[in-house]
Amino acid sequence: MTMKYLLVIVVVWLAFIIWRNNRRREVEQRPAPPPAAGKTLGAPQAMVRCAHCGLHLPATDALPGKDDKVYCSAAHRQADQ
Ligand SMILES: [Zn+2]
């Protein structure tokens, strides 16, 4: 009885591995997704650190300062200069 269950588990597990490999191959063969799709899914963004308070924020929201420093707000940029 136990062996039978074990066999079922192994078969299901193997089926899952094969299914996953096929899925991965499909994804690799598929052309790169359009840029719009990446935005809605929240593509990994570069995070930067405010040079004044140390807050981490997306690079797109950061304010550039002197010496390649970035700031979370105009107030912190002013405070650091
Ligand atoms: Zn700050």
PDB file of the backbone (N, CA, C, O) and the ligand in Angstrom, with CONECT records:
HET     ZN  A 101       1
ATOM      1  N   MET A   1       0.847  -1.200   0.000  1.00  0.00           N
ATOM      2  CA  MET A   1       0.000   0.000   0.000  1.00  0.00           C
ATOM      3  C   MET A   1       0.879   1.245   0.000  1.00  0.00           C
ATOM      4  O   MET A   1       0.652   2.172  -0.777  1.00  0.00           O
ATOM      5  N   THR A   2       1.876   1.263   0.867  1.00  0.00           N
ATOM      6  CA  THR A   2       2.757   2.420   0.967  1.00  0.00           C
ATOM      7  C   THR A   2       3.538   2.605  -0.335  1.00  0.00           C
ATOM      8  O   THR A   2       3.709   3.725  -0.817  1.00  0.00           O
ATOM      9  N   MET A   3       4.007   1.485  -0.894  1.00  0.00           N
ATOM     10  CA  MET A   3       4.777   1.552  -2.140  1.00  0.00           C
ATOM     11  C   MET A   3       3.941   2.147  -3.267  1.00  0.00           C
ATOM     12  O   MET A   3       4.447   2.888  -4.110  1.00  0.00           O
ATOM     13  N   LYS A   4       2.645   1.808  -3.266  1.00  0.00           N
ATOM     14  CA  LYS A   4       1.752   2.288  -4.317  1.00  0.00           C
ATOM     15  C   LYS A   4       1.634   3.812  -4.244  1.00  0.00           C
ATOM     16  O   LYS A   4       1.683   4.504  -5.261  1.00  0.00           O
ATOM     17  N   TYR A   5       1.476   4.318  -3.016  1.00  0.00           N
ATOM     18  CA  TYR A   5       1.382   5.761  -2.829  1.00  0.00           C
ATOM     19  C   TYR A   5       2.671   6.447  -3.269  1.00  0.00           C
ATOM     20  O   TYR A   5       2.659   7.495  -3.914  1.00  0.00           O
ATOM     21  N   LEU A   6       3.781   5.816  -2.895  1.00  0.00           N
ATOM     22  CA  LEU A   6       5.094   6.362  -3.241  1.00  0.00           C
ATOM     23  C   LEU A   6       5.231   6.463  -4.755  1.00  0.00           C
ATOM     24  O   LEU A   6       5.744   7.453  -5.277  1.00  0.00           O
ATOM     25  N   LEU A   7       4.768   5.427  -5.457  1.00  0.00           N
ATOM     26  CA  LEU A   7       4.851   5.399  -6.913  1.00  0.00           C
ATOM     27  C   LEU A   7       4.023   6.536  -7.517  1.00  0.00           C
ATOM     28  O   LEU A   7       4.447   7.206  -8.458  1.00  0.00           O
ATOM     29  N   VAL A   8       2.829   6.732  -6.946  1.00  0.00           N
ATOM     30  CA  VAL A   8       1.946   7.810  -7.433  1.00  0.00           C
ATOM     31  C   VAL A   8       2.633   9.158  -7.251  1.00  0.00           C
ATOM     32  O   VAL A   8       2.618   9.994  -8.154  1.00  0.00           O
ATOM     33  N   ILE A   9       3.227   9.366  -6.095  1.00  0.00           N
ATOM     34  CA  ILE A   9       3.905  10.631  -5.798  1.00  0.00           C
ATOM     35  C   ILE A   9       5.043  10.853  -6.792  1.00  0.00           C
ATOM     36  O   ILE A   9       5.211  11.955  -7.315  1.00  0.00           O
ATOM     37  N   VAL A  10       5.828   9.797  -7.052  1.00  0.00           N
ATOM     38  CA  VAL A  10       6.961   9.908  -7.974  1.00  0.00           C
ATOM     39  C   VAL A  10       6.476  10.257  -9.377  1.00  0.00           C
ATOM     40  O   VAL A  10       7.062  11.103 -10.053  1.00  0.00           O
ATOM     41  N   VAL A  11       5.389   9.592  -9.814  1.00  0.00           N
ATOM     42  CA  VAL A  11       4.847   9.848 -11.161  1.00  0.00           C
ATOM     43  C   VAL A  11       4.357  11.291 -11.269  1.00  0.00           C
ATOM     44  O   VAL A  11       4.638  11.977 -12.252  1.00  0.00           O
ATOM     45  N   VAL A  12       3.625  11.742 -10.260  1.00  0.00           N
ATOM     46  CA  VAL A  12       3.119  13.123 -10.257  1.00  0.00           C
ATOM     47  C   VAL A  12       4.286  14.108 -10.266  1.00  0.00           C
ATOM     48  O   VAL A  12       4.273  15.110 -10.981  1.00  0.00           O
ATOM     49  N   TRP A  13       5.281  13.797  -9.461  1.00  0.00           N
ATOM     50  CA  TRP A  13       6.454  14.666  -9.356  1.00  0.00           C
ATOM     51  C   TRP A  13       7.176  14.743 -10.705  1.00  0.00           C
ATOM     52  O   TRP A  13       7.558  15.827 -11.146  1.00  0.00           O
ATOM     53  N   LEU A  14       7.358  13.591 -11.355  1.00  0.00           N
ATOM     54  CA  LEU A  14       8.014  13.563 -12.666  1.00  0.00           C
ATOM     55  C   LEU A  14       7.206  14.351 -13.696  1.00  0.00           C
ATOM     56  O   LEU A  14       7.762  15.098 -14.501  1.00  0.00           O
ATOM     57  N   ALA A  15       5.892  14.173 -13.655  1.00  0.00           N
ATOM     58  CA  ALA A  15       5.017  14.897 -14.587  1.00  0.00           C
ATOM     59  C   ALA A  15       5.170  16.397 -14.378  1.00  0.00           C
ATOM     60  O   ALA A  15       5.212  17.172 -15.333  1.00  0.00           O
ATOM     61  N   PHE A  16       5.252  16.793 -13.104  1.00  0.00           N
ATOM     62  CA  PHE A  16       5.409  18.208 -12.783  1.00  0.00           C
ATOM     63  C   PHE A  16       6.740  18.732 -13.323  1.00  0.00           C
ATOM     64  O   PHE A  16       6.788  19.823 -13.890  1.00  0.00           O
ATOM     65  N   ILE A  17       7.831  17.959 -13.152  1.00  0.00           N
ATOM     66  CA  ILE A  17       9.165  18.364 -13.633  1.00  0.00           C
ATOM     67  C   ILE A  17       9.134  18.537 -15.151  1.00  0.00           C
ATOM     68  O   ILE A  17       9.637  19.529 -15.679  1.00  0.00           O
ATOM     69  N   ILE A  18       8.540  17.567 -15.848  1.00  0.00           N
ATOM     70  CA  ILE A  18       8.470  17.630 -17.318  1.00  0.00           C
ATOM     71  C   ILE A  18       7.653  18.844 -17.749  1.00  0.00           C
ATOM     72  O   ILE A  18       8.034  19.574 -18.664  1.00  0.00           O
ATOM     73  N   TRP A  19       6.505  19.049 -17.061  1.00  0.00           N
ATOM     74  CA  TRP A  19       5.629  20.180 -17.386  1.00  0.00           C
ATOM     75  C   TRP A  19       6.373  21.499 -17.183  1.00  0.00           C
ATOM     76  O   TRP A  19       6.263  22.421 -17.991  1.00  0.00           O
ATOM     77  N   ARG A  20       7.131  21.570 -16.086  1.00  0.00           N
ATOM     78  CA  ARG A  20       7.860  22.798 -15.776  1.00  0.00           C
ATOM     79  C   ARG A  20       8.951  23.056 -16.813  1.00  0.00           C
ATOM     80  O   ARG A  20       9.162  24.194 -17.231  1.00  0.00           O
ATOM     81  N   ASN A  21       9.650  21.981 -17.230  1.00  0.00           N
ATOM     82  CA  ASN A  21      10.687  22.128 -18.248  1.00  0.00           C
ATOM     83  C   ASN A  21      10.100  22.614 -19.563  1.00  0.00           C
ATOM     84  O   ASN A  21      10.688  23.459 -20.239  1.00  0.00           O
ATOM     85  N   ASN A  22       8.937  22.078 -19.924  1.00  0.00           N
ATOM     86  CA  ASN A  22       8.283  22.504 -21.160  1.00  0.00           C
ATOM     87  C   ASN A  22       7.889  23.970 -21.071  1.00  0.00           C
ATOM     88  O   ASN A  22       8.059  24.729 -22.025  1.00  0.00           O
ATOM     89  N   ARG A  23       7.357  24.364 -19.907  1.00  0.00           N
ATOM     90  CA  ARG A  23       6.956  25.757 -19.703  1.00  0.00           C
ATOM     91  C   ARG A  23       8.166  26.675 -19.866  1.00  0.00           C
ATOM     92  O   ARG A  23       8.087  27.716 -20.518  1.00  0.00           O
ATOM     93  N   ARG A  24       9.282  26.274 -19.265  1.00  0.00           N
ATOM     94  CA  ARG A  24      10.492  27.096 -19.296  1.00  0.00           C
ATOM     95  C   ARG A  24      10.968  27.250 -20.743  1.00  0.00           C
ATOM     96  O   ARG A  24      11.386  28.331 -21.157  1.00  0.00           O
ATOM     97  N   ARG A  25      10.896  26.140 -21.511  1.00  0.00           N
ATOM     98  CA  ARG A  25      11.325  26.183 -22.905  1.00  0.00           C
ATOM     99  C   ARG A  25      10.422  27.140 -23.707  1.00  0.00           C
ATOM    100  O   ARG A  25      10.894  27.899 -24.553  1.00  0.00           O
ATOM    101  N   GLU A  26       9.122  27.080 -23.416  1.00  0.00           N
ATOM    102  CA  GLU A  26       8.181  27.983 -24.097  1.00  0.00           C
ATOM    103  C   GLU A  26       8.529  29.436 -23.812  1.00  0.00           C
ATOM    104  O   GLU A  26       8.544  30.271 -24.716  1.00  0.00           O
ATOM    105  N   VAL A  27       8.805  29.724 -22.559  1.00  0.00           N
ATOM    106  CA  VAL A  27       9.114  31.096 -22.162  1.00  0.00           C
ATOM    107  C   VAL A  27      10.401  31.556 -22.837  1.00  0.00           C
ATOM    108  O   VAL A  27      10.495  32.702 -23.277  1.00  0.00           O
ATOM    109  N   GLU A  28      11.400  30.665 -22.922  1.00  0.00           N
ATOM    110  CA  GLU A  28      12.674  31.044 -23.539  1.00  0.00           C
ATOM    111  C   GLU A  28      12.519  31.277 -25.035  1.00  0.00           C
ATOM    112  O   GLU A  28      13.171  32.150 -25.607  1.00  0.00           O
ATOM    113  N   GLN A  29      11.651  30.489 -25.665  1.00  0.00           N
ATOM    114  CA  GLN A  29      11.481  30.619 -27.111  1.00  0.00           C
ATOM    115  C   GLN A  29      10.641  31.838 -27.469  1.00  0.00           C
ATOM    116  O   GLN A  29      10.750  32.381 -28.569  1.00  0.00           O
ATOM    117  N   ARG A  30       9.802  32.260 -26.527  1.00  0.00           N
ATOM    118  CA  ARG A  30       8.931  33.393 -26.796  1.00  0.00           C
ATOM    119  C   ARG A  30       9.778  34.674 -26.953  1.00  0.00           C
ATOM    120  O   ARG A  30      10.722  34.886 -26.192  1.00  0.00           O
ATOM    121  N   PRO A  31       9.444  35.514 -27.928  1.00  0.00           N
ATOM    122  CA  PRO A  31      10.210  36.757 -28.061  1.00  0.00           C
ATOM    123  C   PRO A  31      10.044  37.651 -26.842  1.00  0.00           C
ATOM    124  O   PRO A  31       9.097  37.496 -26.071  1.00  0.00           O
ATOM    125  N   ALA A  32      10.955  38.570 -26.676  1.00  0.00           N
ATOM    126  CA  ALA A  32      10.924  39.447 -25.511  1.00  0.00           C
ATOM    127  C   ALA A  32       9.576  40.150 -25.411  1.00  0.00           C
ATOM    128  O   ALA A  32       9.044  40.619 -26.417  1.00  0.00           O
ATOM    129  N   PRO A  33       9.024  40.227 -24.205  1.00  0.00           N
ATOM    130  CA  PRO A  33       7.714  40.874 -24.041  1.00  0.00           C
ATOM    131  C   PRO A  33       7.809  42.360 -24.332  1.00  0.00           C
ATOM    132  O   PRO A  33       8.870  42.959 -24.153  1.00  0.00           O
ATOM    133  N   PRO A  34       6.716  42.962 -24.777  1.00  0.00           N
ATOM    134  CA  PRO A  34       6.751  44.404 -25.048  1.00  0.00           C
ATOM    135  C   PRO A  34       7.037  45.176 -23.773  1.00  0.00           C
ATOM    136  O   PRO A  34       6.684  44.714 -22.688  1.00  0.00           O
ATOM    137  N   PRO A  35       7.660  46.327 -23.873  1.00  0.00           N
ATOM    138  CA  PRO A  35       8.050  47.092 -22.681  1.00  0.00           C
ATOM    139  C   PRO A  35       6.870  47.436 -21.784  1.00  0.00           C
ATOM    140  O   PRO A  35       7.026  47.540 -20.568  1.00  0.00           O
ATOM    141  N   ALA A  36       5.679  47.616 -22.377  1.00  0.00           N
ATOM    142  CA  ALA A  36       4.505  47.995 -21.592  1.00  0.00           C
ATOM    143  C   ALA A  36       4.163  46.917 -20.572  1.00  0.00           C
ATOM    144  O   ALA A  36       3.748  47.226 -19.455  1.00  0.00           O
ATOM    145  N   ALA A  37       4.338  45.639 -20.956  1.00  0.00           N
ATOM    146  CA  ALA A  37       4.007  44.540 -20.060  1.00  0.00           C
ATOM    147  C   ALA A  37       4.900  44.568 -18.824  1.00  0.00           C
ATOM    148  O   ALA A  37       4.443  44.294 -17.714  1.00  0.00           O
ATOM    149  N   GLY A  38       6.169  44.900 -19.016  1.00  0.00           N
ATOM    150  CA  GLY A  38       7.091  44.953 -17.886  1.00  0.00           C
ATOM    151  C   GLY A  38       6.699  46.004 -16.874  1.00  0.00           C
ATOM    152  O   GLY A  38       6.884  45.815 -15.672  1.00  0.00           O
ATOM    153  N   LYS A  39       6.153  47.121 -17.356  1.00  0.00           N
ATOM    154  CA  LYS A  39       5.783  48.209 -16.451  1.00  0.00           C
ATOM    155  C   LYS A  39       4.638  47.804 -15.542  1.00  0.00           C
ATOM    156  O   LYS A  39       4.670  48.058 -14.338  1.00  0.00           O
ATOM    157  N   THR A  40       3.617  47.169 -16.125  1.00  0.00           N
ATOM    158  CA  THR A  40       2.448  46.817 -15.334  1.00  0.00           C
ATOM    159  C   THR A  40       2.788  45.740 -14.304  1.00  0.00           C
ATOM    160  O   THR A  40       2.170  45.682 -13.241  1.00  0.00           O
ATOM    161  N   LEU A  41       3.761  44.894 -14.610  1.00  0.00           N
ATOM    162  CA  LEU A  41       4.141  43.830 -13.693  1.00  0.00           C
ATOM    163  C   LEU A  41       5.121  44.327 -12.636  1.00  0.00           C
ATOM    164  O   LEU A  41       5.494  43.574 -11.737  1.00  0.00           O
ATOM    165  N   GLY A  42       5.538  45.574 -12.733  1.00  0.00           N
ATOM    166  CA  GLY A  42       6.494  46.093 -11.762  1.00  0.00           C
ATOM    167  C   GLY A  42       7.870  45.518 -11.976  1.00  0.00           C
ATOM    168  O   GLY A  42       8.396  44.809 -11.118  1.00  0.00           O
ATOM    169  N   ALA A  43       8.455  45.821 -13.119  1.00  0.00           N
ATOM    170  CA  ALA A  43       9.788  45.330 -13.440  1.00  0.00           C
ATOM    171  C   ALA A  43      10.777  45.797 -12.378  1.00  0.00           C
ATOM    172  O   ALA A  43      10.609  46.865 -11.790  1.00  0.00           O
ATOM    173  N   PRO A  44      11.812  44.988 -12.136  1.00  0.00           N
ATOM    174  CA  PRO A  44      12.798  45.386 -11.130  1.00  0.00           C
ATOM    175  C   PRO A  44      13.407  46.744 -11.457  1.00  0.00           C
ATOM    176  O   PRO A  44      13.916  46.967 -12.556  1.00  0.00           O
ATOM    177  N   GLN A  45      13.346  47.627 -10.501  1.00  0.00           N
ATOM    178  CA  GLN A  45      13.839  48.983 -10.702  1.00  0.00           C
ATOM    179  C   GLN A  45      15.121  49.177  -9.928  1.00  0.00           C
ATOM    180  O   GLN A  45      15.339  48.567  -8.882  1.00  0.00           O
ATOM    181  N   ALA A  46      15.959  50.035 -10.460  1.00  0.00           N
ATOM    182  CA  ALA A  46      17.181  50.388  -9.749  1.00  0.00           C
ATOM    183  C   ALA A  46      16.802  51.220  -8.534  1.00  0.00           C
ATOM    184  O   ALA A  46      16.097  52.221  -8.652  1.00  0.00           O
ATOM    185  N   MET A  47      17.274  50.799  -7.371  1.00  0.00           N
ATOM    186  CA  MET A  47      16.993  51.545  -6.155  1.00  0.00           C
ATOM    187  C   MET A  47      18.231  52.370  -5.805  1.00  0.00           C
ATOM    188  O   MET A  47      19.365  51.906  -5.925  1.00  0.00           O
ATOM    189  N   VAL A  48      17.984  53.589  -5.374  1.00  0.00           N
ATOM    190  CA  VAL A  48      19.087  54.463  -4.963  1.00  0.00           C
ATOM    191  C   VAL A  48      18.832  54.916  -3.526  1.00  0.00           C
ATOM    192  O   VAL A  48      17.726  54.777  -3.004  1.00  0.00           O
ATOM    193  N   ARG A  49      19.863  55.452  -2.905  1.00  0.00           N
ATOM    194  CA  ARG A  49      19.775  55.839  -1.505  1.00  0.00           C
ATOM    195  C   ARG A  49      19.935  57.354  -1.407  1.00  0.00           C
ATOM    196  O   ARG A  49      20.843  57.940  -1.997  1.00  0.00           O
ATOM    197  N   CYS A  50      19.048  57.962  -0.660  1.00  0.00           N
ATOM    198  CA  CYS A  50      19.144  59.410  -0.438  1.00  0.00           C
ATOM    199  C   CYS A  50      20.445  59.694   0.304  1.00  0.00           C
ATOM    200  O   CYS A  50      20.731  59.073   1.327  1.00  0.00           O
ATOM    201  N   ALA A  51      21.235  60.640  -0.218  1.00  0.00           N
ATOM    202  CA  ALA A  51      22.529  60.944   0.386  1.00  0.00           C
ATOM    203  C   ALA A  51      22.369  61.675   1.719  1.00  0.00           C
ATOM    204  O   ALA A  51      23.334  61.799   2.473  1.00  0.00           O
ATOM    205  N   HIS A  52      21.179  62.152   2.011  1.00  0.00           N
ATOM    206  CA  HIS A  52      20.961  62.914   3.257  1.00  0.00           C
ATOM    207  C   HIS A  52      20.369  62.046   4.364  1.00  0.00           C
ATOM    208  O   HIS A  52      20.908  61.996   5.469  1.00  0.00           O
ATOM    209  N   CYS A  53      19.259  61.361   4.070  1.00  0.00           N
ATOM    210  CA  CYS A  53      18.574  60.599   5.125  1.00  0.00           C
ATOM    211  C   CYS A  53      18.742  59.087   4.967  1.00  0.00           C
ATOM    212  O   CYS A  53      18.388  58.336   5.876  1.00  0.00           O
ATOM    213  N   GLY A  54      19.271  58.628   3.838  1.00  0.00           N
ATOM    214  CA  GLY A  54      19.511  57.204   3.667  1.00  0.00           C
ATOM    215  C   GLY A  54      18.305  56.432   3.201  1.00  0.00           C
ATOM    216  O   GLY A  54      18.356  55.205   3.120  1.00  0.00           O
ATOM    217  N   LEU A  55      17.226  57.111   2.893  1.00  0.00           N
ATOM    218  CA  LEU A  55      16.014  56.451   2.403  1.00  0.00           C
ATOM    219  C   LEU A  55      16.263  55.825   1.038  1.00  0.00           C
ATOM    220  O   LEU A  55      16.885  56.433   0.167  1.00  0.00           O
ATOM    221  N   HIS A  56      15.769  54.600   0.864  1.00  0.00           N
ATOM    222  CA  HIS A  56      15.874  53.943  -0.435  1.00  0.00           C
ATOM    223  C   HIS A  56      14.645  54.270  -1.263  1.00  0.00           C
ATOM    224  O   HIS A  56      13.515  54.173  -0.784  1.00  0.00           O
ATOM    225  N   LEU A  57      14.877  54.662  -2.516  1.00  0.00           N
ATOM    226  CA  LEU A  57      13.768  55.012  -3.399  1.00  0.00           C
ATOM    227  C   LEU A  57      14.130  54.633  -4.822  1.00  0.00           C
ATOM    228  O   LEU A  57      15.310  54.513  -5.150  1.00  0.00           O
ATOM    229  N   PRO A  58      13.115  54.440  -5.682  1.00  0.00           N
ATOM    230  CA  PRO A  58      13.406  54.110  -7.085  1.00  0.00           C
ATOM    231  C   PRO A  58      14.188  55.230  -7.751  1.00  0.00           C
ATOM    232  O   PRO A  58      13.962  56.412  -7.492  1.00  0.00           O
ATOM    233  N   ALA A  59      15.108  54.831  -8.613  1.00  0.00           N
ATOM    234  CA  ALA A  59      15.971  55.813  -9.290  1.00  0.00           C
ATOM    235  C   ALA A  59      15.141  56.830 -10.062  1.00  0.00           C
ATOM    236  O   ALA A  59      15.556  57.977 -10.227  1.00  0.00           O
ATOM    237  N   THR A  60      13.962  56.409 -10.536  1.00  0.00           N
ATOM    238  CA  THR A  60      13.125  57.320 -11.322  1.00  0.00           C
ATOM    239  C   THR A  60      12.540  58.428 -10.454  1.00  0.00           C
ATOM    240  O   THR A  60      12.200  59.494 -10.968  1.00  0.00           O
ATOM    241  N   ASP A  61      12.414  58.193  -9.133  1.00  0.00           N
ATOM    242  CA  ASP A  61      11.839  59.202  -8.241  1.00  0.00           C
ATOM    243  C   ASP A  61      12.913  60.067  -7.581  1.00  0.00           C
ATOM    244  O   ASP A  61      12.602  61.049  -6.907  1.00  0.00           O
ATOM    245  N   ALA A  62      14.171  59.698  -7.779  1.00  0.00           N
ATOM    246  CA  ALA A  62      15.251  60.387  -7.082  1.00  0.00           C
ATOM    247  C   ALA A  62      15.588  61.707  -7.761  1.00  0.00           C
ATOM    248  O   ALA A  62      15.420  61.867  -8.970  1.00  0.00           O
ATOM    249  N   LEU A  63      16.068  62.648  -6.951  1.00  0.00           N
ATOM    250  CA  LEU A  63      16.510  63.938  -7.474  1.00  0.00           C
ATOM    251  C   LEU A  63      18.034  63.930  -7.513  1.00  0.00           C
ATOM    252  O   LEU A  63      18.679  63.685  -6.494  1.00  0.00           O
ATOM    253  N   PRO A  64      18.606  64.194  -8.670  1.00  0.00           N
ATOM    254  CA  PRO A  64      20.067  64.191  -8.764  1.00  0.00           C
ATOM    255  C   PRO A  64      20.665  65.424  -8.103  1.00  0.00           C
ATOM    256  O   PRO A  64      20.124  66.525  -8.200  1.00  0.00           O
ATOM    257  N   GLY A  65      21.788  65.219  -7.432  1.00  0.00           N
ATOM    258  CA  GLY A  65      22.485  66.331  -6.792  1.00  0.00           C
ATOM    259  C   GLY A  65      23.907  66.414  -7.308  1.00  0.00           C
ATOM    260  O   GLY A  65      24.221  65.894  -8.380  1.00  0.00           O
ATOM    261  N   LYS A  66      24.765  67.067  -6.544  1.00  0.00           N
ATOM    262  CA  LYS A  66      26.164  67.197  -6.946  1.00  0.00           C
ATOM    263  C   LYS A  66      26.919  65.888  -6.687  1.00  0.00           C
ATOM    264  O   LYS A  66      26.498  65.080  -5.860  1.00  0.00           O
ATOM    265  N   ASP A  67      28.021  65.685  -7.388  1.00  0.00           N
ATOM    266  CA  ASP A  67      28.918  64.535  -7.183  1.00  0.00           C
ATOM    267  C   ASP A  67      28.185  63.198  -7.304  1.00  0.00           C
ATOM    268  O   ASP A  67      28.453  62.279  -6.530  1.00  0.00           O
ATOM    269  N   ASP A  68      27.268  63.077  -8.259  1.00  0.00           N
ATOM    270  CA  ASP A  68      26.533  61.835  -8.501  1.00  0.00           C
ATOM    271  C   ASP A  68      25.680  61.410  -7.317  1.00  0.00           C
ATOM    272  O   ASP A  68      25.252  60.258  -7.253  1.00  0.00           O
ATOM    273  N   LYS A  69      25.427  62.308  -6.385  1.00  0.00           N
ATOM    274  CA  LYS A  69      24.558  61.973  -5.255  1.00  0.00           C
ATOM    275  C   LYS A  69      23.105  62.123  -5.681  1.00  0.00           C
ATOM    276  O   LYS A  69      22.783  62.893  -6.586  1.00  0.00           O
ATOM    277  N   VAL A  70      22.246  61.382  -5.019  1.00  0.00           N
ATOM    278  CA  VAL A  70      20.816  61.506  -5.293  1.00  0.00           C
ATOM    279  C   VAL A  70      20.075  61.716  -3.976  1.00  0.00           C
ATOM    280  O   VAL A  70      20.545  61.310  -2.913  1.00  0.00           O
ATOM    281  N   TYR A  71      18.917  62.353  -4.063  1.00  0.00           N
ATOM    282  CA  TYR A  71      18.152  62.711  -2.879  1.00  0.00           C
ATOM    283  C   TYR A  71      16.692  62.334  -3.055  1.00  0.00           C
ATOM    284  O   TYR A  71      16.193  62.236  -4.176  1.00  0.00           O
ATOM    285  N   CYS A  72      16.007  62.122  -1.922  1.00  0.00           N
ATOM    286  CA  CYS A  72      14.606  61.721  -1.964  1.00  0.00           C
ATOM    287  C   CYS A  72      13.706  62.926  -2.187  1.00  0.00           C
ATOM    288  O   CYS A  72      12.588  62.787  -2.684  1.00  0.00           O
ATOM    289  N   SER A  73      14.190  64.111  -1.821  1.00  0.00           N
ATOM    290  CA  SER A  73      13.359  65.305  -1.974  1.00  0.00           C
ATOM    291  C   SER A  73      14.248  66.519  -2.173  1.00  0.00           C
ATOM    292  O   SER A  73      15.444  66.489  -1.885  1.00  0.00           O
ATOM    293  N   ALA A  74      13.639  67.591  -2.672  1.00  0.00           N
ATOM    294  CA  ALA A  74      14.383  68.830  -2.892  1.00  0.00           C
ATOM    295  C   ALA A  74      14.902  69.379  -1.569  1.00  0.00           C
ATOM    296  O   ALA A  74      15.985  69.963  -1.513  1.00  0.00           O
ATOM    297  N   ALA A  75      14.128  69.189  -0.507  1.00  0.00           N
ATOM    298  CA  ALA A  75      14.527  69.696   0.809  1.00  0.00           C
ATOM    299  C   ALA A  75      15.824  69.035   1.265  1.00  0.00           C
ATOM    300  O   ALA A  75      16.705  69.702   1.807  1.00  0.00           O
ATOM    301  N   HIS A  76      15.942  67.727   1.047  1.00  0.00           N
ATOM    302  CA  HIS A  76      17.157  67.018   1.481  1.00  0.00           C
ATOM    303  C   HIS A  76      18.339  67.370   0.588  1.00  0.00           C
ATOM    304  O   HIS A  76      19.486  67.383   1.035  1.00  0.00           O
ATOM    305  N   ARG A  77      18.048  67.656  -0.675  1.00  0.00           N
ATOM    306  CA  ARG A  77      19.142  68.078  -1.565  1.00  0.00           C
ATOM    307  C   ARG A  77      19.699  69.415  -1.079  1.00  0.00           C
ATOM    308  O   ARG A  77      20.911  69.630  -1.062  1.00  0.00           O
ATOM    309  N   GLN A  78      18.793  70.306  -0.685  1.00  0.00           N
ATOM    310  CA  GLN A  78      19.226  71.618  -0.188  1.00  0.00           C
ATOM    311  C   GLN A  78      19.959  71.465   1.134  1.00  0.00           C
ATOM    312  O   GLN A  78      20.985  72.108   1.356  1.00  0.00           O
ATOM    313  N   ALA A  79      19.438  70.618   2.011  1.00  0.00           N
ATOM    314  CA  ALA A  79      20.021  70.448   3.336  1.00  0.00           C
ATOM    315  C   ALA A  79      21.439  69.904   3.255  1.00  0.00           C
ATOM    316  O   ALA A  79      22.258  70.178   4.132  1.00  0.00           O
ATOM    317  N   ASP A  80      21.736  69.136   2.212  1.00  0.00           N
ATOM    318  CA  ASP A  80      23.042  68.490   2.104  1.00  0.00           C
ATOM    319  C   ASP A  80      24.051  69.353   1.367  1.00  0.00           C
ATOM    320  O   ASP A  80      25.215  68.975   1.235  1.00  0.00           O
ATOM    321  N   GLN A  81      23.617  70.497   0.892  1.00  0.00           N
ATOM    322  CA  GLN A  81      24.541  71.321   0.114  1.00  0.00           C
ATOM    323  C   GLN A  81      24.835  72.658   0.777  1.00  0.00           C
ATOM    324  O   GLN A  81      25.598  73.460   0.237  1.00  0.00           O
TER     325      GLN A  81
HETATM  326 ZN    ZN A 101      16.193  62.075   2.131  1.00  0.00          ZN2+
END
